[in-house]
Amino acid sequence: MESVPYAFEPVVLKYREEIKGLISVIVPIYNAELYLREALDSVIAQTFQNWEAILVDDGSTDRSSEICAQYLEKDSRFKYLRKDNEGTLFSRKTGLENSKGEFIANLDSDDAYCPQFLEKMLAKLKEGDNDFVWCDADDLDGKEGIWSSSAEFDENKFENCYKFREFGAALWIRLVKRSVYAKVLFPRINIALDEDPVQILQITYHSNKAQRVPAVLYLHRMSSVISISRTCNVISKENKRIQYILSGVAIYMLMKQLLGKECAEIIFSETAFINYFRLSKKTIARHKIEYVHNFIPAFLSGLKKSKKYGRFRKTMLMLACKFSFN
């Protein structure tokens, strides 16, 4: 029997009527004093000026709140919200619930927009009557090179959900209609890593049209010593595996609800279970994720049906069986 220790909750919009033409930029903040000014300056520098920026302080203990106060005084389009520390996932939810814009964008507080990000993204969204658009990204430090995807959005919802990570693997390279984003359900648990796919998958499911903007419009800081928008500076390998597991289970449960059991099994995140098999029984018990073992049959079933893994599928199946049934 499948069971999880958390449920999903809907978005509750504070402002039911959206302001036409306005873009709401959601900025989750946690101890971001090192790069926050650069991020907020990149919003001010946008060639498209009809925006609001919702700064969601996730319980920072550094000077982030002081910096936010300076920008609030400088520009009335900045809004500041402070909340208890829950992680990026719920900071984005808080920002979305307090948004007024017709469109939603995200910006991590250690990243930056290129000056034409909002202008070009909105133009493409309107041009094709899209529900969301995504762009290319580059590393702010110039070390990782350009992130790009040329995947095409399909009319078939299952096909789109199957390859959902190809339509922009992060929320910050997307511009989404608020009417679509507001349909996202949030798991009532803090997923500190790989939290974006839980939202991206649902945005993909609820969209009818989407296109790529073939331009580098977002600058992501890959080599940052600390991850500014997260609740911790250092995440151990063990905890990373646990976070991928939580994300994978959330994705499976959502897809089962939206597309049915068989489709959910095929879309299921293999990363979650390969990481699960590598955890010791002691670790699994300590973090109270024994329930995940109940999902192994669904994982194996989906892996057998999937066309995704190619020549690695046999090895992965053997690995999964070895670790799960010993």
SULNORHU-V62522 format. One record per residue. N is the residue number from 1. RES is the residue in one letter. D_CENTER is the distance of its C-alpha to the mean C-alpha in Angstrom with 1 decimal. Layout:
BEGIN
n->(N N)
res->(RES RES)
d_center->(D_CENTER D_CENTER)
END
This chain:
BEGIN
n->(1 2 3 4 5 6 7 8 9 10 11 12 13 14 15 16 17 18 19 20 21 22 23 24 25 26 27 28 29 30 31 32 33 34 35 36 37 38 39 40 41 42 43 44 45 46 47 48 49 50 51 52 53 54 55 56 57 58 59 60 61 62 63 64 65 66 67 68 69 70 71 72 73 74 75 76 77 78 79 80 81 82 83 84 85 86 87 88 89 90 91 92 93 94 95 96 97 98 99 100 101 102 103 104 105 106 107 108 109 110 111 112 113 114 115 116 117 118 119 120 121 122 123 124 125 126 127 128 129 130 131 132 133 134 135 136 137 138 139 140 141 142 143 144 145 146 147 148 149 150 151 152 153 154 155 156 157 158 159 160 161 162 163 164 165 166 167 168 169 170 171 172 173 174 175 176 177 178 179 180 181 182 183 184 185 186 187 188 189 190 191 192 193 194 195 196 197 198 199 200 201 202 203 204 205 206 207 208 209 210 211 212 213 214 215 216 217 218 219 220 221 222 223 224 225 226 227 228 229 230 231 232 233 234 235 236 237 238 239 240 241 242 243 244 245 246 247 248 249 250 251 252 253 254 255 256 257 258 259 260 261 262 263 264 265 266 267 268 269 270 271 272 273 274 275 276 277 278 279 280 281 282 283 284 285 286 287 288 289 290 291 292 293 294 295 296 297 298 299 300 301 302 303 304 305 306 307 308 309 310 311 312 313 314 315 316 317 318 319 320 321 322 323 324 325 326)
res->(M E S V P Y A F E P V V L K Y R E E I K G L I S V I V P I Y N A E L Y L R E A L D S V I A Q T F Q N W E A I L V D D G S T D R S S E I C A Q Y L E K D S R F K Y L R K D N E G T L F S R K T G L E N S K G E F I A N L D S D D A Y C P Q F L E K M L A K L K E G D N D F V W C D A D D L D G K E G I W S S S A E F D E N K F E N C Y K F R E F G A A L W I R L V K R S V Y A K V L F P R I N I A L D E D P V Q I L Q I T Y H S N K A Q R V P A V L Y L H R M S S V I S I S R T C N V I S K E N K R I Q Y I L S G V A I Y M L M K Q L L G K E C A E I I F S E T A F I N Y F R L S K K T I A R H K I E Y V H N F I P A F L S G L K K S K K Y G R F R K T M L M L A C K F S F N)
d_center->(28.5 24.7 23.6 20.7 21.2 18.6 18.1 15.6 16.2 16.0 15.2 18.6 19.1 21.7 22.8 23.4 24.8 22.6 24.3 24.7 23.7 21.8 18.3 16.4 14.4 12.3 12.7 11.8 14.8 16.2 19.5 18.6 22.3 22.5 20.3 19.6 22.6 21.6 18.2 20.0 22.9 20.7 19.9 23.6 24.6 22.9 25.5 24.1 25.0 24.2 21.2 20.3 18.1 16.9 17.0 15.7 17.5 16.3 19.9 20.6 24.0 24.6 25.7 22.3 23.8 26.9 25.1 23.3 26.7 28.2 25.7 26.3 30.0 29.6 27.6 27.4 24.2 22.3 21.6 21.2 20.0 20.5 19.4 19.9 17.7 15.0 12.0 8.9 7.5 10.9 11.4 8.9 10.9 14.1 13.5 13.0 16.0 18.1 17.4 20.4 19.3 19.5 16.4 13.1 11.7 9.5 11.1 10.8 14.3 15.5 14.7 16.7 17.1 20.0 22.6 22.2 18.4 18.7 22.1 21.3 18.0 19.9 22.9 21.3 19.5 23.0 25.0 23.7 23.0 19.3 16.7 14.1 14.6 13.0 14.9 15.8 15.1 17.6 17.9 19.4 21.9 22.9 22.7 20.0 20.9 19.0 15.8 16.7 16.4 19.2 18.2 19.7 18.5 20.9 22.8 22.2 19.2 19.5 19.6 16.5 14.5 16.3 15.0 11.6 10.1 13.0 12.0 9.7 7.6 5.2 4.8 7.9 10.1 10.1 12.6 12.6 15.6 15.3 17.4 14.8 11.7 14.2 14.6 11.3 12.4 11.0 12.5 15.0 14.4 12.8 10.3 10.5 9.2 6.9 5.0 1.4 4.8 6.4 5.5 5.9 8.9 10.4 10.2 11.9 14.3 15.4 16.0 19.4 19.2 16.9 18.0 17.3 18.8 20.7 20.6 19.1 17.8 15.2 16.2 14.0 15.9 15.7 18.9 18.5 20.5 18.2 14.5 14.9 11.9 12.4 15.2 17.3 18.7 19.5 17.8 20.4 20.2 21.0 18.3 15.7 17.1 16.9 13.2 12.6 15.2 13.6 10.3 12.8 15.0 12.6 11.7 15.5 16.6 14.6 15.9 19.3 19.4 18.4 20.1 22.5 23.1 24.1 21.2 18.8 20.8 20.5 16.7 16.5 14.7 17.7 16.1 16.0 19.7 21.0 19.7 21.3 24.5 24.7 24.7 28.1 29.3 29.8 26.2 25.0 27.6 26.8 23.1 24.1 22.1 25.3 24.1 21.8 25.0 25.6 22.8 24.5 26.8 23.9 22.2 25.6 26.3 23.2 23.8 27.4 26.4 23.7 24.7 21.7 23.3 26.6 29.1 26.8 26.7 30.1 29.3 26.1 28.0 30.8 28.5 26.8 30.3 31.8 29.3 28.9 32.6 34.5)
END
